[in-house]
Amino acid sequence: MTSSSFSSCASCFLQNHQGVGGGRYSRRTSRQSRPSSSSSRRQRRVLFLRVCAAQRTSGNDDDLDEDEDATKTKQQHQRNEKKPKKNIAVFISGGGSNMRAVHAACETGEIHGQISLVVTSSYNAGGVEWAMDRDVPVLLYPGGKDLEESERISPSELNEFLKNEYKIDVVLLAGYLRLIPPELCRTFENKMLNIHPALLPAFGGRGMHGAKVHEAVVNSGARFTGPTVHFVNENFDEGKIVAQRIIRIDPSWTAEEVARRVLKEEHEVFPEVVAALCDDRIEFRETDGVGVIIDKMDSNKRY
């Protein structure tokens, strides 16, 4: 399937759905307007397609102070400018605040990459509107129970779209509540990151997401919490940890207060790890495969 065929189908989809440009969109094409060819049937399962994401611009190095750290930062930007930006796919199930934090870091040049595709488990996710407003293509996977089986994207199709059609280099799970297909885990081994709102391996696993995590942390009497960034494998929250941030919990805090403080840390640590992955600054220990970040300023420093 060619990029031109994708663009053509995207245009047809948008033109045939009233109100898409204004933020209202349909889950599927109407039966009366469905094309009959096998290629079109396959495209019909790709929802909310827009034109390709605009090329992102990196930050302005002229504003950096000419001290040692700033010089190293400028040199890093100059090295990055010679390399193509990494194409990033972000998987969401909600508002996508971590996706927005990553996007902001891409805009400033902290991350040498661009969000080229958004995959959502729900067409009602708040992050869908955000992506469409920025002309970022959006795919629905796997969709809700009301979606006909013939209109779902299969795991193999999803893998094909990411790998070959969109040339994705890095996959990010930013509040995505579905299990990732095994073939996608294999394709993007050590290239797929998830952020979890607690200190794994505690308070993780199936069903542990959002407010449930923070309520469990507070109810347990734990004195510390914080976000964890880890690589993704075929099981919920069991991939190798690459970064964490620690917050000391005041016994008077509610779950809502804990959530607010953890989210602030998420918006800092996730872009930092994504930047390292896009810069190829993560190496893996030979003994156990744990990812270790190479410091941007000092290549001899690991953390």
Secondary structure per residue as TSV (DSSP state, phi and psi in degrees):
chain	resnum	aa	ss	phi	psi
A	1	M	-	360.0	131.0
A	2	T	-	-91.6	162.3
A	3	S	H	-64.4	-34.4
A	4	S	H	-64.8	-38.0
A	5	S	H	-66.1	-35.3
A	6	F	H	-63.0	-45.7
A	7	S	H	-64.4	-40.8
A	8	S	H	-62.5	-44.7
A	9	C	H	-65.7	-38.7
A	10	A	H	-59.9	-44.5
A	11	S	H	-61.9	-44.5
A	12	C	H	-60.9	-42.7
A	13	F	H	-61.8	-45.6
A	14	L	H	-67.5	-41.6
A	15	Q	H	-67.4	-29.4
A	16	N	T	-90.8	5.3
A	17	H	S	-125.2	111.4
A	18	Q	T	-63.7	131.8
A	19	G	T	84.6	3.1
A	20	V	G	-59.8	-45.1
A	21	G	G	-63.2	-22.4
A	22	G	G	-95.4	9.1
A	23	G	T	103.1	-3.4
A	24	R	-	-105.9	135.0
A	25	Y	-	-147.2	154.5
A	26	S	-	-95.3	154.0
A	27	R	S	-73.7	-26.6
A	28	R	S	-154.4	163.8
A	29	T	-	-73.8	156.1
A	30	S	-	-74.1	154.4
A	31	R	G	-62.4	-32.7
A	32	Q	G	-69.0	-28.2
A	33	S	G	-101.6	5.5
A	34	R	-	-72.5	129.9
A	35	P	-	-66.6	161.0
A	36	S	-	-101.3	-19.1
A	37	S	S	-70.4	154.9
A	38	S	H	-64.0	-35.5
A	39	S	H	-63.8	-42.8
A	40	S	H	-67.5	-37.1
A	41	R	H	-62.0	-38.7
A	42	R	H	-66.6	-42.0
A	43	Q	H	-65.7	-31.5
A	44	R	H	-60.0	-23.2
A	45	R	T	-80.6	-10.4
A	46	V	S	-90.3	110.9
A	47	L	-	-101.4	150.1
A	48	F	S	63.2	28.8
A	49	L	-	-67.3	136.3
A	50	R	-	-126.1	-179.7
A	51	V	S	-64.4	162.8
A	52	C	-	-58.9	151.5
A	53	A	-	-60.5	140.5
A	54	A	-	-67.3	148.7
A	55	Q	-	-64.6	128.7
A	56	R	-	-84.0	153.6
A	57	T	-	-109.0	145.9
A	58	S	-	-88.6	170.2
A	59	G	-	-68.6	167.9
A	60	N	-	-94.2	113.0
A	61	D	G	-72.6	-14.7
A	62	D	G	-64.7	-20.8
A	63	D	G	-84.9	-3.6
A	64	L	S	-77.7	138.5
A	65	D	-	-70.2	147.3
A	66	E	S	-88.9	46.7
A	67	D	S	-94.2	-179.2
A	68	E	H	-62.1	-46.9
A	69	D	H	-64.3	-41.0
A	70	A	H	-65.0	-37.2
A	71	T	H	-63.2	-42.3
A	72	K	H	-65.2	-37.6
A	73	T	H	-64.1	-42.6
A	74	K	H	-62.4	-41.6
A	75	Q	H	-63.2	-37.8
A	76	Q	H	-64.5	-43.0
A	77	H	H	-61.2	-41.6
A	78	Q	H	-65.8	-38.5
A	79	R	H	-65.6	-40.7
A	80	N	H	-65.2	-35.1
A	81	E	H	-62.3	-23.1
A	82	K	T	-83.5	-12.3
A	83	K	S	-108.2	149.0
A	84	P	-	-67.5	147.2
A	85	K	-	-67.8	145.4
A	86	K	E	-75.2	137.7
A	87	N	E	-84.9	123.9
A	88	I	E	-112.3	132.1
A	89	A	E	-108.0	132.0
A	90	V	E	-115.8	128.4
A	91	F	E	-100.1	128.7
A	92	I	E	-135.2	158.7
A	93	S	S	-129.5	-3.1
A	94	G	S	-139.9	-138.7
A	95	G	-	-71.5	-23.3
A	96	G	-	73.5	41.1
A	97	S	H	-64.8	-34.0
A	98	N	H	-70.4	-32.7
A	99	M	H	-61.4	-41.8
A	100	R	H	-66.7	-36.7
A	101	A	H	-65.4	-39.6
A	102	V	H	-66.0	-42.7
A	103	H	H	-60.0	-43.3
A	104	A	H	-60.9	-39.9
A	105	A	H	-69.1	-31.3
A	106	C	H	-66.2	-40.6
A	107	E	H	-64.8	-37.1
A	108	T	H	-82.1	-12.5
A	109	G	T	94.6	-1.8
A	110	E	S	-61.6	-39.2
A	111	I	S	-105.3	125.8
A	112	H	S	-88.4	70.4
A	113	G	E	-164.5	178.9
A	114	Q	E	-147.1	143.8
A	115	I	E	-76.8	109.4
A	116	S	E	-101.8	-12.7
A	117	L	E	-160.0	142.1
A	118	V	E	-120.0	133.2
A	119	V	E	-115.4	128.4
A	120	T	E	-123.8	144.5
A	121	S	S	-85.4	-10.4
A	122	S	-	-143.5	131.5
A	123	Y	T	-69.7	-11.3
A	124	N	T	-91.0	-2.6
A	125	A	-	-60.1	135.8
A	126	G	H	-61.1	-29.4
A	127	G	H	-68.5	-17.4
A	128	V	H	-64.8	-46.8
A	129	E	H	-59.9	-43.6
A	130	W	H	-59.3	-45.8
A	131	A	H	-65.2	-45.1
A	132	M	H	-64.2	-34.5
A	133	D	H	-64.0	-21.3
A	134	R	T	-108.0	15.9
A	135	D	T	58.4	32.2
A	136	V	-	-92.0	126.4
A	137	P	-	-59.8	143.5
A	138	V	E	-127.6	131.4
A	139	L	E	-112.9	143.2
A	140	L	E	-97.2	118.7
A	141	Y	-	-150.7	130.9
A	142	P	S	-87.7	-6.3
A	143	G	-	92.8	165.5
A	144	G	-	-82.8	179.1
A	145	K	T	-66.9	-21.7
A	146	D	T	-81.6	-4.8
A	147	L	S	-86.0	127.9
A	148	E	-	-62.6	143.9
A	149	E	G	-58.8	-36.3
A	150	S	G	-67.7	-15.8
A	151	E	G	-104.7	4.8
A	152	R	S	-84.4	150.6
A	153	I	-	-82.4	127.9
A	154	S	-	-76.3	159.8
A	155	P	H	-55.9	-39.1
A	156	S	H	-68.1	-37.2
A	157	E	H	-66.1	-41.8
A	158	L	H	-59.5	-44.7
A	159	N	H	-60.6	-41.3
A	160	E	H	-65.6	-44.4
A	161	F	I	-59.1	-48.1
A	162	L	I	-67.3	-45.6
A	163	K	I	-75.7	-45.5
A	164	N	I	-106.0	-40.3
A	165	E	I	-78.2	-43.9
A	166	Y	S	-102.3	-4.0
A	167	K	-	52.6	47.8
A	168	I	-	-72.8	135.4
A	169	D	-	-101.1	-36.1
A	170	V	E	-134.2	136.2
A	171	V	E	-115.8	133.3
A	172	L	E	-121.9	132.5
A	173	L	E	-101.5	112.7
A	174	A	S	-120.2	76.0
A	175	G	S	81.3	32.1
A	176	Y	-	-90.8	125.5
A	177	L	-	-101.5	9.2
A	178	R	S	-109.9	155.4
A	179	L	-	-73.4	135.9
A	180	I	-	-78.4	136.2
A	181	P	-	-58.6	141.0
A	182	P	H	-55.0	-38.5
A	183	E	H	-65.5	-30.9
A	184	L	H	-71.9	-38.0
A	185	C	H	-60.1	-39.6
A	186	R	H	-71.4	-41.8
A	187	T	H	-62.3	-39.9
A	188	F	T	-111.6	37.4
A	189	E	T	-58.8	128.9
A	190	N	T	63.0	16.9
A	191	K	S	-129.1	9.5
A	192	M	E	-126.2	122.5
A	193	L	E	-115.6	146.5
A	194	N	E	-125.4	148.6
A	195	I	E	-114.8	131.2
A	196	H	E	-122.2	139.6
A	197	P	S	-84.8	32.0
A	198	A	S	-152.4	171.7
A	199	L	-	-86.0	91.5
A	200	L	T	-62.1	151.3
A	201	P	T	-83.4	1.9
A	202	A	T	-76.3	150.6
A	203	F	T	57.5	42.4
A	204	G	-	-128.5	-176.9
A	205	G	S	103.7	-178.7
A	206	R	T	-57.8	131.8
A	207	G	T	84.8	-8.9
A	208	M	-	-94.8	95.5
A	209	H	-	-153.1	157.6
A	210	G	T	56.4	-136.0
A	211	A	H	-61.3	-29.6
A	212	K	H	-59.0	-38.2
A	213	V	H	-64.8	-49.6
A	214	H	H	-68.4	-35.0
A	215	E	H	-64.2	-41.1
A	216	A	H	-65.8	-39.3
A	217	V	H	-62.4	-49.8
A	218	V	H	-64.3	-44.1
A	219	N	H	-66.4	-25.3
A	220	S	H	-77.0	-18.6
A	221	G	T	83.2	10.8
A	222	A	-	-57.3	142.5
A	223	R	S	-97.0	-11.0
A	224	F	E	-135.7	147.2
A	225	T	E	-151.1	-173.8
A	226	G	-	148.4	166.6
A	227	P	-	-78.6	153.4
A	228	T	E	-124.8	132.8
A	229	V	E	-107.7	127.9
A	230	H	E	-142.2	157.5
A	231	F	E	-74.6	154.5
A	232	V	-	-100.4	132.8
A	233	N	-	-121.2	-160.8
A	234	E	S	-82.2	0.0
A	235	N	S	-120.1	149.4
A	236	F	T	-60.3	122.9
A	237	D	T	60.0	28.0
A	238	E	-	-112.8	2.0
A	239	G	S	-71.4	166.2
A	240	K	-	-64.0	133.1
A	241	I	E	-76.9	137.9
A	242	V	E	-118.3	-22.4
A	243	A	E	-161.2	148.7
A	244	Q	E	-144.1	157.3
A	245	R	-	-127.4	139.8
A	246	I	-	-107.6	131.7
A	247	I	E	-124.3	127.4
A	248	R	E	-80.3	129.2
A	249	I	-	-91.1	124.7
A	250	D	-	-76.4	133.2
A	251	P	T	-58.2	-18.9
A	252	S	T	-85.4	-9.0
A	253	W	-	-70.5	142.2
A	254	T	-	-86.5	171.1
A	255	A	H	-62.1	-34.6
A	256	E	H	-65.6	-39.4
A	257	E	H	-67.1	-41.4
A	258	V	H	-61.0	-44.5
A	259	A	H	-59.6	-43.8
A	260	R	H	-61.2	-43.1
A	261	R	H	-71.9	-37.4
A	262	V	H	-66.6	-41.6
A	263	L	H	-61.0	-38.6
A	264	K	H	-60.0	-41.5
A	265	E	H	-69.1	-35.5
A	266	E	H	-58.1	-43.7
A	267	H	H	-67.9	-13.1
A	268	E	H	-98.3	-46.7
A	269	V	H	-75.6	-34.7
A	270	F	H	-64.1	-51.2
A	271	P	H	-59.6	-33.4
A	272	E	H	-62.7	-44.1
A	273	V	H	-72.1	-38.9
A	274	V	H	-61.3	-40.5
A	275	A	H	-60.4	-42.5
A	276	A	H	-64.3	-40.4
A	277	L	H	-65.7	-42.1
A	278	C	H	-69.2	-26.4
A	279	D	T	-88.9	1.7
A	280	D	T	59.1	40.0
A	281	R	-	-105.8	24.6
A	282	I	E	-117.1	123.1
A	283	E	E	-114.0	162.3
A	284	F	E	-120.5	129.1
A	285	R	-	-62.2	135.9
A	286	E	T	-66.2	-30.2
A	287	T	T	-72.6	-37.8
A	288	D	T	-139.5	-0.4
A	289	G	-	77.1	9.9
A	290	V	-	-69.9	135.4
A	291	G	E	-77.8	135.8
A	292	V	E	-126.2	131.3
A	293	I	E	-87.0	133.9
A	294	I	B	-88.4	127.6
A	295	D	-	-60.5	138.9
A	296	K	S	-65.3	-35.1
A	297	M	S	-88.1	-30.0
A	298	D	-	-134.8	105.9
A	299	S	T	-68.3	-10.5
A	300	N	T	-88.6	-7.2
A	301	K	-	-98.2	133.9
A	302	R	B	-123.7	147.9
A	303	Y	-	-153.4	360.0
